[in-house]
Amino acid sequence: MGKKPDRRAIALKYDAEKGAAPLITAVGKGAVADRIIEVAQESGIARVEDEFQANALSAFDAGSRVPKFLYDLVAEVLLFVEEADIKNQNGGVLH
């Protein structure tokens, strides 16, 4: 059995009004990933746990814009987060 790979975490910021590609604001693995996740939880930020997405996005540095070829992948994340925000605002019910 091989060693389990380090956990990865990526933080994204998207401003639909600006229309620019989502920004990668943090990238980390291992203890840094754990800290990114901890800060998200403490801040009430919705999270998506998807190893494929994390691996794809962790190839880029913080401060980078998400490249066009990953827009579909990131759109799934943004849709999930938007639905989670709506659900939280409506007392746990998604309309």
A tleap script that builds the chain and sets N, CA, C and O, in Angstrom:
source leaprc.protein.ff14SB
mol = sequence {
  NMET GLY LYS LYS PRO ASP ARG ARG ALA ILE
  ALA LEU LYS TYR ASP ALA GLU LYS GLY ALA
  ALA PRO LEU ILE THR ALA VAL GLY LYS GLY
  ALA VAL ALA ASP ARG ILE ILE GLU VAL ALA
  GLN GLU SER GLY ILE ALA ARG VAL GLU ASP
  GLU PHE GLN ALA ASN ALA LEU SER ALA PHE
  ASP ALA GLY SER ARG VAL PRO LYS PHE LEU
  TYR ASP LEU VAL ALA GLU VAL LEU LEU PHE
  VAL GLU GLU ALA ASP ILE LYS ASN GLN ASN
  GLY GLY VAL LEU CHIE
}
set mol.1.N position { 0.836 -1.192 0.000 }
set mol.1.CA position { 0.000 0.000 0.000 }
set mol.1.C position { 0.872 1.243 0.000 }
set mol.1.O position { 1.843 1.344 0.750 }
set mol.2.N position { 0.504 2.190 -0.860 }
set mol.2.CA position { 1.253 3.431 -0.933 }
set mol.2.C position { 0.753 4.435 0.075 }
set mol.2.O position { -0.309 4.274 0.676 }
set mol.3.N position { 1.536 5.464 0.242 }
set mol.3.CA position { 1.161 6.536 1.151 }
set mol.3.C position { -0.001 7.332 0.560 }
set mol.3.O position { -0.005 7.638 -0.633 }
set mol.4.N position { -0.982 7.665 1.394 }
set mol.4.CA position { -2.116 8.465 0.962 }
set mol.4.C position { -1.611 9.872 0.618 }
set mol.4.O position { -0.859 10.464 1.393 }
set mol.5.N position { -2.017 10.407 -0.532 }
set mol.5.CA position { -1.548 11.748 -0.906 }
set mol.5.C position { -2.073 12.798 0.066 }
set mol.5.O position { -3.126 12.628 0.682 }
set mol.6.N position { -1.318 13.883 0.189 }
set mol.6.CA position { -1.733 14.989 1.047 }
set mol.6.C position { -3.055 15.571 0.558 }
set mol.6.O position { -3.316 15.645 -0.643 }
set mol.7.N position { -3.868 15.975 1.501 }
set mol.7.CA position { -5.127 16.655 1.198 }
set mol.7.C position { -4.789 17.990 0.540 }
set mol.7.O position { -3.814 18.643 0.912 }
set mol.8.N position { -5.584 18.387 -0.424 }
set mol.8.CA position { -5.390 19.659 -1.117 }
set mol.8.C position { -6.619 20.536 -0.913 }
set mol.8.O position { -7.738 20.039 -0.787 }
set mol.9.N position { -6.395 21.847 -0.882 }
set mol.9.CA position { -7.500 22.793 -0.762 }
set mol.9.C position { -7.183 24.027 -1.597 }
set mol.9.O position { -6.040 24.476 -1.682 }
set mol.10.N position { -8.216 24.545 -2.197 }
set mol.10.CA position { -8.101 25.734 -3.021 }
set mol.10.C position { -9.232 26.672 -2.631 }
set mol.10.O position { -10.365 26.234 -2.431 }
set mol.11.N position { -8.930 27.957 -2.524 }
set mol.11.CA position { -9.965 28.957 -2.258 }
set mol.11.C position { -10.143 29.790 -3.523 }
set mol.11.O position { -9.172 30.197 -4.162 }
set mol.12.N position { -11.403 30.033 -3.868 }
set mol.12.CA position { -11.729 30.807 -5.059 }
set mol.12.C position { -12.538 32.038 -4.676 }
set mol.12.O position { -13.287 32.031 -3.698 }
set mol.13.N position { -12.373 33.089 -5.462 }
set mol.13.CA position { -13.183 34.298 -5.300 }
set mol.13.C position { -13.735 34.642 -6.678 }
set mol.13.O position { -13.010 34.648 -7.672 }
set mol.14.N position { -15.036 34.928 -6.713 }
set mol.14.CA position { -15.657 35.277 -7.985 }
set mol.14.C position { -16.596 36.439 -7.788 }
set mol.14.O position { -17.432 36.428 -6.884 }
set mol.15.N position { -16.460 37.443 -8.632 }
set mol.15.CA position { -17.330 38.611 -8.603 }
set mol.15.C position { -18.043 38.684 -9.945 }
set mol.15.O position { -17.471 39.139 -10.936 }
set mol.16.N position { -19.286 38.237 -9.975 }
set mol.16.CA position { -20.056 38.180 -11.223 }
set mol.16.C position { -20.228 39.564 -11.841 }
set mol.16.O position { -20.315 39.691 -13.063 }
set mol.17.N position { -20.277 40.598 -11.009 }
set mol.17.CA position { -20.449 41.957 -11.528 }
set mol.17.C position { -19.242 42.403 -12.337 }
set mol.17.O position { -19.390 43.140 -13.312 }
set mol.18.N position { -18.057 41.968 -11.950 }
set mol.18.CA position { -16.845 42.333 -12.689 }
set mol.18.C position { -16.686 41.490 -13.948 }
set mol.18.O position { -16.044 41.917 -14.908 }
set mol.19.N position { -17.272 40.289 -13.946 }
set mol.19.CA position { -17.240 39.448 -15.125 }
set mol.19.C position { -15.915 38.791 -15.435 }
set mol.19.O position { -15.793 38.088 -16.438 }
set mol.20.N position { -14.937 39.002 -14.608 }
set mol.20.CA position { -13.625 38.382 -14.832 }
set mol.20.C position { -13.678 36.915 -14.404 }
set mol.20.O position { -14.587 36.494 -13.689 }
set mol.21.N position { -12.707 36.165 -14.847 }
set mol.21.CA position { -12.605 34.765 -14.441 }
set mol.21.C position { -12.415 34.679 -12.934 }
set mol.21.O position { -11.856 35.592 -12.326 }
set mol.22.N position { -12.877 33.589 -12.328 }
set mol.22.CA position { -12.653 33.414 -10.884 }
set mol.22.C position { -11.161 33.490 -10.550 }
set mol.22.O position { -10.305 33.085 -11.337 }
set mol.23.N position { -10.884 34.013 -9.381 }
set mol.23.CA position { -9.516 34.183 -8.900 }
set mol.23.C position { -9.193 33.092 -7.886 }
set mol.23.O position { -9.989 32.819 -6.989 }
set mol.24.N position { -8.047 32.479 -8.026 }
set mol.24.CA position { -7.574 31.503 -7.036 }
set mol.24.C position { -6.887 32.314 -5.946 }
set mol.24.O position { -5.850 32.932 -6.186 }
set mol.25.N position { -7.466 32.310 -4.749 }
set mol.25.CA position { -6.936 33.149 -3.674 }
set mol.25.C position { -6.022 32.405 -2.713 }
set mol.25.O position { -5.229 33.023 -2.004 }
set mol.26.N position { -6.129 31.075 -2.686 }
set mol.26.CA position { -5.250 30.280 -1.818 }
set mol.26.C position { -5.149 28.870 -2.374 }
set mol.26.O position { -6.120 28.320 -2.895 }
set mol.27.N position { -3.957 28.292 -2.255 }
set mol.27.CA position { -3.700 26.920 -2.696 }
set mol.27.C position { -2.811 26.282 -1.646 }
set mol.27.O position { -1.824 26.877 -1.215 }
set mol.28.N position { -3.160 25.072 -1.236 }
set mol.28.CA position { -2.302 24.408 -0.255 }
set mol.28.C position { -2.541 22.917 -0.205 }
set mol.28.O position { -3.566 22.410 -0.660 }
set mol.29.N position { -1.567 22.231 0.361 }
set mol.29.CA position { -1.722 20.799 0.607 }
set mol.29.C position { -1.232 20.496 2.006 }
set mol.29.O position { -0.487 21.275 2.602 }
set mol.30.N position { -1.659 19.357 2.524 }
set mol.30.CA position { -1.265 18.965 3.875 }
set mol.30.C position { -1.784 19.940 4.919 }
set mol.30.O position { -2.970 20.267 4.941 }
set mol.31.N position { -0.890 20.400 5.781 }
set mol.31.CA position { -1.271 21.296 6.878 }
set mol.31.C position { -1.815 22.624 6.367 }
set mol.31.O position { -2.704 23.203 6.992 }
set mol.32.N position { -1.300 23.115 5.245 }
set mol.32.CA position { -1.799 24.375 4.681 }
set mol.32.C position { -3.235 24.179 4.190 }
set mol.32.O position { -4.080 25.052 4.391 }
set mol.33.N position { -3.515 23.057 3.555 }
set mol.33.CA position { -4.875 22.751 3.114 }
set mol.33.C position { -5.814 22.669 4.313 }
set mol.33.O position { -6.932 23.182 4.272 }
set mol.34.N position { -5.359 22.027 5.366 }
set mol.34.CA position { -6.174 21.925 6.579 }
set mol.34.C position { -6.520 23.311 7.116 }
set mol.34.O position { -7.636 23.540 7.582 }
set mol.35.N position { -5.566 24.229 7.051 }
set mol.35.CA position { -5.793 25.596 7.553 }
set mol.35.C position { -6.772 26.346 6.652 }
set mol.35.O position { -7.635 27.071 7.145 }
set mol.36.N position { -6.643 26.175 5.323 }
set mol.36.CA position { -7.585 26.808 4.399 }
set mol.36.C position { -9.002 26.344 4.717 }
set mol.36.O position { -9.929 27.152 4.774 }
set mol.37.N position { -9.163 25.044 4.921 }
set mol.37.CA position { -10.476 24.459 5.226 }
set mol.37.C position { -10.990 24.976 6.570 }
set mol.37.O position { -12.172 25.291 6.706 }
set mol.38.N position { -10.113 25.060 7.548 }
set mol.38.CA position { -10.493 25.558 8.880 }
set mol.38.C position { -10.995 27.002 8.800 }
set mol.38.O position { -12.014 27.339 9.403 }
set mol.39.N position { -10.291 27.843 8.065 }
set mol.39.CA position { -10.695 29.243 7.921 }
set mol.39.C position { -12.046 29.330 7.213 }
set mol.39.O position { -12.894 30.138 7.591 }
set mol.40.N position { -12.246 28.511 6.200 }
set mol.40.CA position { -13.531 28.501 5.491 }
set mol.40.C position { -14.666 28.124 6.442 }
set mol.40.O position { -15.722 28.757 6.447 }
set mol.41.N position { -14.435 27.081 7.248 }
set mol.41.CA position { -15.464 26.645 8.199 }
set mol.41.C position { -15.758 27.735 9.219 }
set mol.41.O position { -16.921 28.012 9.512 }
set mol.42.N position { -14.717 28.355 9.760 }
set mol.42.CA position { -14.895 29.410 10.754 }
set mol.42.C position { -15.629 30.614 10.172 }
set mol.42.O position { -16.342 31.317 10.889 }
set mol.43.N position { -15.454 30.851 8.876 }
set mol.43.CA position { -16.055 32.004 8.211 }
set mol.43.C position { -17.425 31.702 7.623 }
set mol.43.O position { -18.081 32.591 7.080 }
set mol.44.N position { -17.860 30.449 7.731 }
set mol.44.CA position { -19.154 30.079 7.185 }
set mol.44.C position { -19.181 30.005 5.669 }
set mol.44.O position { -20.236 30.152 5.053 }
set mol.45.N position { -18.032 29.780 5.076 }
set mol.45.CA position { -17.933 29.698 3.617 }
set mol.45.C position { -18.252 28.273 3.185 }
set mol.45.O position { -17.726 27.306 3.737 }
set mol.46.N position { -19.126 28.165 2.185 }
set mol.46.CA position { -19.493 26.842 1.667 }
set mol.46.C position { -18.266 26.176 1.045 }
set mol.46.O position { -17.416 26.824 0.435 }
set mol.47.N position { -18.209 24.845 1.228 }
set mol.47.CA position { -17.075 24.083 0.691 }
set mol.47.C position { -17.577 22.981 -0.224 }
set mol.47.O position { -18.667 22.437 -0.049 }
set mol.48.N position { -16.749 22.677 -1.199 }
set mol.48.CA position { -16.983 21.538 -2.073 }
set mol.48.C position { -15.796 20.616 -1.882 }
set mol.48.O position { -14.648 21.038 -2.025 }
set mol.49.N position { -16.064 19.365 -1.563 }
set mol.49.CA position { -14.967 18.405 -1.406 }
set mol.49.C position { -14.957 17.496 -2.622 }
set mol.49.O position { -15.766 16.576 -2.737 }
set mol.50.N position { -14.030 17.768 -3.522 }
set mol.50.CA position { -13.910 16.990 -4.746 }
set mol.50.C position { -12.424 16.886 -5.084 }
set mol.50.O position { -11.780 17.873 -5.439 }
set mol.51.N position { -11.906 15.687 -4.966 }
set mol.51.CA position { -10.469 15.465 -5.168 }
set mol.51.C position { -10.028 15.842 -6.577 }
set mol.51.O position { -8.963 16.434 -6.754 }
set mol.52.N position { -10.834 15.505 -7.580 }
set mol.52.CA position { -10.475 15.829 -8.959 }
set mol.52.C position { -10.352 17.333 -9.148 }
set mol.52.O position { -9.372 17.813 -9.716 }
set mol.53.N position { -11.354 18.085 -8.668 }
set mol.53.CA position { -11.329 19.540 -8.800 }
set mol.53.C position { -10.144 20.137 -8.044 }
set mol.53.O position { -9.469 21.036 -8.545 }
set mol.54.N position { -9.900 19.635 -6.844 }
set mol.54.CA position { -8.782 20.143 -6.049 }
set mol.54.C position { -7.458 19.895 -6.751 }
set mol.54.O position { -6.600 20.777 -6.791 }
set mol.55.N position { -7.287 18.716 -7.299 }
set mol.55.CA position { -6.037 18.405 -8.000 }
set mol.55.C position { -5.865 19.267 -9.240 }
set mol.55.O position { -4.763 19.742 -9.514 }
set mol.56.N position { -6.945 19.477 -9.997 }
set mol.56.CA position { -6.862 20.285 -11.213 }
set mol.56.C position { -6.506 21.729 -10.898 }
set mol.56.O position { -5.666 22.328 -11.571 }
set mol.57.N position { -7.139 22.284 -9.882 }
set mol.57.CA position { -6.914 23.691 -9.558 }
set mol.57.C position { -5.628 23.930 -8.778 }
set mol.57.O position { -5.087 25.035 -8.809 }
set mol.58.N position { -5.133 22.914 -8.081 }
set mol.58.CA position { -3.917 23.110 -7.284 }
set mol.58.C position { -2.666 23.214 -8.154 }
set mol.58.O position { -1.579 23.477 -7.641 }
set mol.59.N position { -2.806 23.014 -9.445 }
set mol.59.CA position { -1.674 23.174 -10.357 }
set mol.59.C position { -1.355 24.650 -10.595 }
set mol.59.O position { -0.334 24.975 -11.201 }
set mol.60.N position { -2.234 25.551 -10.115 }
set mol.60.CA position { -2.063 26.979 -10.346 }
set mol.60.C position { -1.738 27.693 -9.035 }
set mol.60.O position { -2.076 27.213 -7.953 }
set mol.61.N position { -1.091 28.824 -9.146 }
set mol.61.CA position { -0.680 29.589 -7.967 }
set mol.61.C position { -1.796 30.515 -7.492 }
set mol.61.O position { -2.650 30.934 -8.274 }
set mol.62.N position { -1.772 30.823 -6.208 }
set mol.62.CA position { -2.675 31.831 -5.663 }
set mol.62.C position { -2.405 33.137 -6.406 }
set mol.62.O position { -1.257 33.485 -6.681 }
set mol.63.N position { -3.471 33.841 -6.722 }
set mol.63.CA position { -3.350 35.082 -7.480 }
set mol.63.C position { -3.605 34.879 -8.967 }
set mol.63.O position { -3.736 35.848 -9.714 }
set mol.64.N position { -3.674 33.621 -9.398 }
set mol.64.CA position { -3.958 33.307 -10.807 }
set mol.64.C position { -5.452 33.332 -11.054 }
set mol.64.O position { -6.250 33.074 -10.153 }
set mol.65.N position { -5.818 33.643 -12.271 }
set mol.65.CA position { -7.201 33.504 -12.703 }
set mol.65.C position { -7.392 32.068 -13.178 }
set mol.65.O position { -6.473 31.467 -13.735 }
set mol.66.N position { -8.568 31.525 -12.960 }
set mol.66.CA position { -8.876 30.171 -13.433 }
set mol.66.C position { -8.814 30.197 -14.964 }
set mol.66.O position { -9.448 31.045 -15.592 }
set mol.67.N position { -8.056 29.273 -15.570 }
set mol.67.CA position { -7.960 29.253 -17.030 }
set mol.67.C position { -9.268 28.794 -17.673 }
set mol.67.O position { -10.049 28.056 -17.072 }
set mol.68.N position { -9.487 29.249 -18.910 }
set mol.68.CA position { -10.736 28.963 -19.626 }
set mol.68.C position { -11.068 27.484 -19.675 }
set mol.68.O position { -12.234 27.110 -19.549 }
set mol.69.N position { -10.072 26.642 -19.856 }
set mol.69.CA position { -10.366 25.214 -20.011 }
set mol.69.C position { -10.907 24.579 -18.728 }
set mol.69.O position { -11.362 23.436 -18.759 }
set mol.70.N position { -10.867 25.298 -17.601 }
set mol.70.CA position { -11.424 24.781 -16.349 }
set mol.70.C position { -12.716 25.497 -15.937 }
set mol.70.O position { -13.212 25.284 -14.831 }
set mol.71.N position { -13.262 26.340 -16.814 }
set mol.71.CA position { -14.484 27.077 -16.477 }
set mol.71.C position { -15.645 26.152 -16.109 }
set mol.71.O position { -16.357 26.411 -15.140 }
set mol.72.N position { -15.839 25.076 -16.876 }
set mol.72.CA position { -16.958 24.167 -16.577 }
set mol.72.C position { -16.800 23.552 -15.189 }
set mol.72.O position { -17.770 23.429 -14.441 }
set mol.73.N position { -15.582 23.174 -14.856 }
set mol.73.CA position { -15.299 22.574 -13.557 }
set mol.73.C position { -15.611 23.571 -12.439 }
set mol.73.O position { -16.244 23.217 -11.445 }
set mol.74.N position { -15.168 24.807 -12.605 }
set mol.74.CA position { -15.373 25.830 -11.581 }
set mol.74.C position { -16.840 26.264 -11.535 }
set mol.74.O position { -17.342 26.630 -10.472 }
set mol.75.N position { -17.523 26.226 -12.666 }
set mol.75.CA position { -18.948 26.581 -12.680 }
set mol.75.C position { -19.740 25.658 -11.761 }
set mol.75.O position { -20.674 26.102 -11.094 }
set mol.76.N position { -19.375 24.378 -11.720 }
set mol.76.CA position { -20.037 23.428 -10.815 }
set mol.76.C position { -19.850 23.856 -9.367 }
set mol.76.O position { -20.788 23.801 -8.572 }
set mol.77.N position { -18.639 24.280 -9.027 }
set mol.77.CA position { -18.337 24.723 -7.659 }
set mol.77.C position { -19.148 25.972 -7.330 }
set mol.77.O position { -19.772 26.050 -6.271 }
set mol.78.N position { -19.139 26.945 -8.232 }
set mol.78.CA position { -19.849 28.204 -7.979 }
set mol.78.C position { -21.358 27.980 -7.854 }
set mol.78.O position { -22.008 28.625 -7.031 }
set mol.79.N position { -21.914 27.087 -8.646 }
set mol.79.CA position { -23.337 26.770 -8.547 }
set mol.79.C position { -23.660 26.149 -7.190 }
set mol.79.O position { -24.660 26.502 -6.566 }
set mol.80.N position { -22.813 25.225 -6.734 }
set mol.80.CA position { -23.006 24.602 -5.431 }
set mol.80.C position { -22.975 25.654 -4.321 }
set mol.80.O position { -23.825 25.652 -3.430 }
set mol.81.N position { -21.996 26.546 -4.383 }
set mol.81.CA position { -21.845 27.571 -3.348 }
set mol.81.C position { -23.048 28.516 -3.360 }
set mol.81.O position { -23.560 28.884 -2.302 }
set mol.82.N position { -23.497 28.908 -4.551 }
set mol.82.CA position { -24.656 29.794 -4.640 }
set mol.82.C position { -25.893 29.125 -4.045 }
set mol.82.O position { -26.648 29.760 -3.309 }
set mol.83.N position { -26.102 27.851 -4.358 }
set mol.83.CA position { -27.250 27.124 -3.808 }
set mol.83.C position { -27.142 26.985 -2.295 }
set mol.83.O position { -28.146 27.077 -1.589 }
set mol.84.N position { -25.924 26.761 -1.790 }
set mol.84.CA position { -25.724 26.653 -0.340 }
set mol.84.C position { -26.027 27.980 0.339 }
set mol.84.O position { -26.628 28.006 1.413 }
set mol.85.N position { -25.611 29.092 -0.286 }
set mol.85.CA position { -25.888 30.413 0.286 }
set mol.85.C position { -27.388 30.687 0.338 }
set mol.85.O position { -27.895 31.191 1.341 }
set mol.86.N position { -28.097 30.357 -0.740 }
set mol.86.CA position { -29.543 30.545 -0.780 }
set mol.86.C position { -30.222 29.698 0.288 }
set mol.86.O position { -31.126 30.159 0.984 }
set mol.87.N position { -29.778 28.464 0.404 }
set mol.87.CA position { -30.336 27.548 1.404 }
set mol.87.C position { -30.122 28.105 2.811 }
set mol.87.O position { -31.037 28.074 3.634 }
set mol.88.N position { -28.929 28.609 3.091 }
set mol.88.CA position { -28.642 29.172 4.423 }
set mol.88.C position { -29.491 30.401 4.707 }
set mol.88.O position { -29.947 30.591 5.834 }
set mol.89.N position { -29.709 31.235 3.702 }
set mol.89.CA position { -30.522 32.448 3.874 }
set mol.89.C position { -31.992 32.115 4.106 }
set mol.89.O position { -32.718 32.890 4.727 }
set mol.90.N position { -32.425 30.964 3.609 }
set mol.90.CA position { -33.828 30.580 3.733 }
set mol.90.C position { -34.051 29.537 4.823 }
set mol.90.O position { -35.002 28.760 4.748 }
set mol.91.N position { -33.208 29.513 5.808 }
set mol.91.CA position { -33.384 28.598 6.933 }
set mol.91.C position { -33.235 27.142 6.563 }
set mol.91.O position { -33.917 26.281 7.119 }
set mol.92.N position { -32.336 26.857 5.616 }
set mol.92.CA position { -32.062 25.468 5.264 }
set mol.92.C position { -32.907 24.926 4.135 }
set mol.92.O position { -32.839 23.737 3.824 }
set mol.93.N position { -33.722 25.802 3.500 }
set mol.93.CA position { -34.594 25.342 2.421 }
set mol.93.C position { -34.162 25.985 1.123 }
set mol.93.O position { -34.001 27.203 1.052 }
set mol.94.N position { -33.971 25.171 0.091 }
set mol.94.CA position { -33.621 25.674 -1.231 }
set mol.94.C position { -34.899 25.792 -2.051 }
set mol.94.O position { -35.582 24.793 -2.280 }
set mol.95.N position { -35.230 27.009 -2.497 }
set mol.95.CA position { -36.460 27.253 -3.288 }
set mol.95.C position { -36.142 27.127 -4.747 }
set mol.95.O position { -37.025 27.292 -5.588 }
savepdb mol mol.pdb
quit
